[in-house]
Amino acid sequence: MKPRLFDLSSTWYLPAPAEQVWAIIADIDMSWPQWWPGCSFAAPLERWPAESSSQADILKATTAHLSFKAALGYTLTISIHPTMVVAPREIEFDAGGHLEGKGQVTLIPDDRGQATRMDIEWRVRPTQRWMNMLTPIAAPAFTAAHALLMRQGESGLMKALTMAPKNNPVDPSTSP
């Protein structure tokens, strides 16, 4: 039996311009564990020689191994490897580890450019035997745990945005 595909979507509303959000979420040092509660590095970043020194190429030459502690008490370790980067709007990535599949993050500025909607899509399958065995009855609990973890990430990112410098956003013209 093939593991169930989880198609998970989240939308975060952030009170900052897309460039400021991008500077945090697309940081080449993958600073997520600094602002996302329940997120930590499972291993050092893997980085191969990039095609250029652009942020996009550095991100595409990087794989992050992150652990996420779910409210239900389990921890998932996920590798994230960007495959497409369009600054400051979109990142597509492959996911591996305890969840395998693909993901996408899209930033959509509001009409005035002062706030940003961040759409996050995950299409993943669990790789852990225990999770696959429990999925037929526990899928709603897994989905709820994911939603809570994402709300924690949104809250942490909002806090990081209030502490980030407002006058030094990423210049999209310098990133391919």
C-alpha positions as CSV (number, residue, x, y, z in Angstrom):
1,M,0.0,0.0,0.0
2,K,1.4,3.4,-1.0
3,P,1.6,5.9,1.8
4,R,-1.1,8.6,1.8
5,L,-0.4,11.9,0.1
6,F,-1.0,14.8,2.5
7,D,-1.9,18.0,0.6
8,L,-1.4,20.7,3.2
9,S,-2.0,24.4,2.7
10,S,-1.4,27.3,5.0
11,T,-1.8,31.0,4.6
12,W,0.1,33.5,6.8
13,Y,-0.8,37.2,6.9
14,L,2.3,39.2,7.7
15,P,2.4,43.0,8.5
16,A,5.5,43.6,6.5
17,P,6.5,44.2,2.8
18,A,7.3,41.1,0.8
19,E,11.0,42.0,0.6
20,Q,11.3,42.1,4.4
21,V,9.5,38.7,4.7
22,W,11.8,37.3,2.0
23,A,14.9,38.5,3.8
24,I,14.0,36.2,6.7
25,I,12.5,33.2,5.1
26,A,15.0,32.9,2.3
27,D,18.1,33.6,4.4
28,I,21.0,31.5,3.0
29,D,21.9,30.5,6.5
30,M,18.4,29.1,7.1
31,S,17.6,31.0,10.2
32,W,14.2,29.3,10.8
33,P,15.2,27.7,14.1
34,Q,15.9,31.2,15.5
35,W,12.3,32.3,15.1
36,W,10.1,29.2,14.6
37,P,9.1,27.5,17.9
38,G,9.5,23.8,17.8
39,C,12.0,23.9,14.9
40,S,15.7,23.0,15.2
41,F,18.6,21.9,13.0
42,A,18.8,18.1,12.8
43,A,22.2,18.4,11.0
44,P,24.4,21.1,9.7
45,L,23.4,22.7,6.4
46,E,24.7,20.9,3.3
47,R,26.0,23.2,0.7
48,W,27.5,22.4,-2.7
49,P,29.3,24.9,-5.0
50,A,26.7,27.3,-6.3
51,E,26.5,28.4,-9.9
52,S,27.0,32.0,-8.8
53,S,27.1,34.1,-5.7
54,S,23.4,35.1,-6.1
55,Q,21.0,34.3,-3.2
56,A,19.0,32.1,-5.5
57,D,21.9,30.0,-6.6
58,I,23.2,29.7,-3.1
59,L,19.8,28.5,-1.9
60,K,19.5,26.0,-4.7
61,A,22.9,24.6,-3.7
62,T,21.8,24.1,-0.1
63,T,19.9,21.4,1.8
64,A,18.6,22.1,5.3
65,H,17.8,19.3,7.7
66,L,15.3,20.5,10.2
67,S,13.4,18.8,13.1
68,F,9.9,19.9,13.9
69,K,8.4,19.0,17.3
70,A,4.6,18.4,16.9
71,A,2.1,19.0,19.6
72,L,1.3,15.3,19.7
73,G,4.8,14.6,21.0
74,Y,6.5,13.2,17.9
75,T,9.3,14.9,16.0
76,L,9.6,14.9,12.2
77,T,13.0,15.5,10.6
78,I,12.7,16.9,7.1
79,S,15.2,17.9,4.5
80,I,14.4,21.0,2.5
81,H,16.2,21.5,-0.8
82,P,15.1,24.6,-2.9
83,T,14.7,23.8,-6.6
84,M,13.4,27.1,-7.9
85,V,13.9,30.5,-6.4
86,V,12.3,33.7,-7.7
87,A,13.2,36.6,-5.3
88,P,11.3,38.0,-3.5
89,R,8.2,36.0,-4.5
90,E,8.5,32.2,-4.6
91,I,10.5,29.2,-3.6
92,E,9.8,25.6,-4.6
93,F,11.6,22.8,-2.9
94,D,11.9,19.1,-2.6
95,A,11.3,17.6,0.9
96,G,12.9,14.4,2.2
97,G,13.3,12.6,5.4
98,H,10.2,11.7,7.4
99,L,8.1,13.5,4.8
100,E,8.9,13.1,1.1
101,G,7.4,15.3,-1.6
102,K,7.4,18.9,-2.7
103,G,6.6,22.3,-1.3
104,Q,6.1,25.8,-2.4
105,V,6.1,29.2,-0.7
106,T,4.6,32.2,-2.5
107,L,4.7,35.8,-1.2
108,I,1.9,38.1,-2.4
109,P,2.2,41.7,-1.4
110,D,-1.0,43.7,-0.6
111,D,-2.0,46.7,-2.8
112,R,0.1,49.1,-0.8
113,G,3.1,46.8,-0.4
114,Q,3.0,47.2,3.4
115,A,1.7,43.7,4.2
116,T,2.2,40.2,2.7
117,R,0.2,37.1,2.3
118,M,2.4,34.0,2.4
119,D,0.9,30.9,0.8
120,I,2.6,27.6,1.8
121,E,1.8,24.3,0.0
122,W,3.1,20.9,1.0
123,R,2.4,17.7,-1.0
124,V,4.1,15.0,1.1
125,R,3.9,11.4,2.0
126,P,5.1,10.1,5.4
127,T,8.1,7.7,5.3
128,Q,7.9,6.4,8.9
129,R,6.2,3.0,9.3
130,W,4.4,4.0,12.5
131,M,2.9,7.1,10.8
132,N,1.8,5.2,7.7
133,M,0.1,2.5,9.9
134,L,-1.7,5.1,11.9
135,T,-2.7,7.4,9.0
136,P,-6.1,5.7,8.3
137,I,-7.3,6.7,11.7
138,A,-4.9,9.5,12.8
139,A,-4.8,11.6,9.6
140,P,-7.1,14.3,11.1
141,A,-4.8,14.5,14.2
142,F,-1.7,14.7,12.0
143,T,-3.3,17.4,9.9
144,A,-4.3,19.3,13.1
145,A,-0.8,19.0,14.5
146,H,0.6,20.4,11.2
147,A,-1.8,23.3,11.4
148,L,-0.7,24.1,14.9
149,L,2.9,23.9,14.0
150,M,2.3,26.3,11.1
151,R,0.5,28.8,13.3
152,Q,3.5,28.7,15.7
153,G,5.7,29.4,12.7
154,E,3.5,32.3,11.6
155,S,3.6,33.8,15.1
156,G,7.4,33.4,15.3
157,L,7.9,35.0,11.9
158,M,5.7,37.9,12.9
159,K,7.8,38.4,16.0
160,A,11.0,38.2,13.9
161,L,9.6,40.8,11.5
162,T,9.0,43.3,14.3
163,M,12.6,42.9,15.3
164,A,14.1,43.1,11.8
165,P,15.5,46.3,10.4
166,K,12.9,48.0,8.3
167,N,15.3,50.1,6.2
168,N,17.4,47.2,4.7
169,P,15.1,45.0,2.7
170,V,16.4,42.6,0.0
171,D,16.7,44.4,-3.4
172,P,14.9,42.1,-5.8
173,S,16.9,43.6,-8.7
174,T,20.1,42.1,-7.3
175,S,18.6,38.6,-7.2
176,P,17.8,36.6,-10.3
